[in-house]
């Protein structure tokens, strides 16, 4: 067990507690910090928040308990200081009237990813032999860029043609291809929708993805609890954000329209839709299948473009190729199919191993950057373990091939 002292800034402890609205004593009770030597748990927390004496700092175990009570990632406490108010992530989500901004879990996830991004930027900046250069596509375009030109450039830069996409006929394969090509460009893509376990999961309706634009280490975070076809849509949506150098968080649904959305969100949705289902190609393929049973025809189109059936049905409805009743009937059936699929998954063998899941969620580029710094001697085992959220004995199990 980690009982050594946590070398963190006192300012971070105080900021994290105040973010939760807890008093020192309430925080002590929530985190299970007991009193010792005549001091209450609350007094101990107050001391940790005001001292620079190493021996008085909390242990790593105590920090983990505080992080859980504050609904904050442990890695956040190792930042040099609290996030500035101007670092609030632009919120492009469409929320219900009774919803009030980001939940504590979502705030915590965003903070965790910002902390990881800061760690990566520091690592890249400290490489004396190979100083990083700004990625040329960050901020390349704007809302004034013609949609066709935007999509063409995105395909060209990723190296994924429409023919490549349609040759796959599998939405899992398409997502893997898009993610790999984006990571090869220098983009960090994390697939995570919780704070470390399904007990802290965040519903896709609250967020499907967000991006942290940066010329050196741009981050895209996708909700792991979303359907894979929707993740492909969100990935392209967030890439469009980066091409405009626009950080932000969204819950853009590939099955809904753009009504009421911010201009940036509406444009990014169009980029994703035109990328994954080019209108001319979609309609041409549809006319070949038009006489077939609707359920089968839409399913065939979904396989052809490696996207979801609901997305295809929605786009056909928007092109007036499906009546409202036909679209609604199909959409309801696809929803029932999805619920049946999820129920069968829960009855399965429990899913992949911990390290297999971690390797997938963190992504090749992120793991490669951290373990590369470890191999070069610029990062210690303790720091690497803290950043990756994996004990050092598990490094070999998440190490990308060739590193």
C-alpha positions, 0 to 999 in steps of 0.5 A: 500500500502507498503510505509515503507522503504525497508531494503535492501543493497545499493550494490544490488541497484547499481548492479541491475541498472548496470546489465541493463546498465541504467544510474541513470537518465534513471533508474529514468525515467524507474521506475517513480522516480520523483525529490524532494527537489531540487534533480532529480530522478537520484540523488535520485537513486544515493543517495540510492546506496551510503547511509546507512541511513535508512531514505534515503532508497527507500520505498517498493513501490519505490523498486517494481518500480525499480525491474520492471524497472530493470527486477529483482525479488523484493526478489533479492534486499534483498540478502546480496550482488550481486551474484558472477561471479562464480555463473553463471548457466551453460548453456546447452541449444541448441540455434539458431546461432543468440541467445546470452545467457540468456534473461533479463527475464530468468536471472531475473528468475534464480536470483529469484530462487537463492534468494529463495534457499538462503532463504530456506538454511538459514531457514534450517540451523537456525533450532537448533532442527533438523539440515539438513543432506546432501541428499544422492542422490545428486552427487551419480552418474556420466557420467560413471554410466551405464544408466540402473543402473542410471534409476533403482536407480532413480526409486527406490529412487523416489518409482515410478515403471514402473507398477506404471507409466503405471497404471496411463494412464494420463500424468497429474497424472504422473507429479503430482506423480513424483513431489510429490515423488521428493518433499518428498525426499527433492527437491524443485520443482517450476513450473514457466515460468514468473516473476509474470504474463503472460506479462513476460512469457518466451517461453519454447524454451528458457528454459524448466527447470533448477536445482540449485544443493545443498546438503541441498535444491536442486531446480528444476524450470520447465517452466509453459508454457510448455506442461505437458508431456514435464514437466514430461520429463524435471523433470526427466532430471533435477533429473538426473542433481541432481544425478550428482550434476550438476547445469544447465539450459536446453531447452531439447526437448523430441521430438528431438535427442541429436545431438550437445548437451553437453555430460551432456545434452545428458546423461540426455536426455537418462535417461529421455527417458529410464525412461519414455519409457523403450525401451524393454517395448515400443517396446513390447507394440508397436508390439501388436498394430502395425497393428492398424491405426498409429494415434490410435496406437501411442495415445494408447501407449502414454496413456499406458506410460502417455507420449505425442504422439509426444514423442512416435512417435519420439522414434519409429522413432529412433527404425526404427519402423516408416518411416520418412514420417509416423513420419512427418505426425504424428508429424504435426498432433499432433502439430495441435491438440496441437494448437487447444487445446491451442486455446480452453484453451484461450476461457475458463473461465480464469483459476484457482484463483490466490492463487490456481495457486500460491500454485501449482507453488510454490509447497508443499515443498517450501510453507511448509518450509516458513510457517513452519518457520513462525509458529515456530517464526523464520520468520516474516510475512513480510519476509514470504510474500516477499519470497512467493510473497503472502500477509499474508492474503493469507497464509491460502489459499496456506498452504499445508494440514497437516501443 
